[in-house]
Amino acid sequence: MKKIIISVVVLLLISACSDSDIESAKYTDDYSTAKKVEYTLQLKNNTNRELKKAMVLLYGPVDKTSSQKTIKLDINKAHKVSKDSVGNQIVTVPFEQVVVDKEEQITLQAELQMATAPNLIQQANIDIYKNITRVLATEDKEIFDSVVKQVQTNETLETLQSIALWVEQNLVINDEKTEIFDPSTATATVEQVIDMGGFSLLNKKGSVNGNANMILDLAKASNIPVRWVVGLSVTESNKIKLENAQLWLQYVSAGKWHLFDATTKKEIKDYSEKVILRIIPEYIDINFIKPDQLLYEIIGFDKV
């Protein structure tokens, strides 16, 4: 996996999402729609050797968000479930003595309670999503401050739409892959930084996760608490495919976590059909191609 740490320090500016709105909101807990979901991960030992030990980490639906609660998880393999500080549920499935070409399938079933509209949240739950902790390169800092002024409007949603449009139009993503570069051993060129998931405002180049992180920074600089989540739409069928996972931006307005699609630049309305499988509390440090790559980690196997 390609990783990079790039940081931005910036002054928080005024936007439409005020702290007074959030502080005055009262916590609610209304989850009225029952839903069941099921998804699988197909694996195969393609290593040409027996695997003494292998392991899969798979994200189950988030324990609780403003729009969903997980009631029960069932997994068809021996496993362990751990929960992190934001409610992500990580299912660890160990394997031993996996022969060559052996295929395995992990099936996860979940019972959920969904909200038709996001519940009000407590102020303490959003404080960590307000602050920028990264430092920009000197040549990018002035550009960033200028962009913050360009994208701000008097409405939170309009500001996010303006941010997403600016990033789309100004940070070109190069799909060509190059060798992994370790920034701890030398000075990275612009091309190497981009390949590892970074961005360059000066050179108007970006990457999938570098652009996603830039959207976070521009929103936070506009005083909008935000975070990325990975989820799936569940409509008629309860069986969902991880490869259809989507990356949504969650933002706080009037004391509620709302969902925003940065691709279509629209707010998501049908909350009872959106299952959140992972909350990413900080920056995305994996240079991913598709969002489903953020939902599992495979050690030993290959995904089929």
GIQUIFEN-V467567 format. One record per run of one state. SS is the DSSP state (~ for helix, > for strand, _ for the rest). FROM is the first residue (numbers start at 1). TO is the last residue. If there is no record, write none. Layout:
BEGIN
ss=<SS/SS>
from=<FROM/FROM>
to=<TO/TO>
END
This chain:
BEGIN
ss=<_/>/_/~/_/>/_/>/_/>/_/>/_/>/_/>/_/>/_/>/_/~/_/~/_/>/_/~/_/~/_/>/_/~/_/>/_/>/_/~/_/>/_/>/_/~/_/>/_/>/_/>/_/~/>/_/~/_/>/_/>/_>
from=<1/7/9/19/25/33/45/51/61/64/65/68/76/80/84/89/99/103/115/120/121/123/126/127/130/135/136/138/152/156/171/172/174/190/196/200/201/205/207/208/222/226/234/239/240/242/245/246/254/256/262/266/269/271/274/281/291/295/296/300/302/304>
to=<6/8/18/24/32/44/50/60/63/64/67/75/79/83/88/98/102/114/119/120/122/125/126/129/134/135/137/151/155/170/171/173/189/195/199/200/204/206/207/221/225/233/238/239/241/244/245/253/255/261/265/268/270/273/280/290/294/295/299/301/303/304>
END
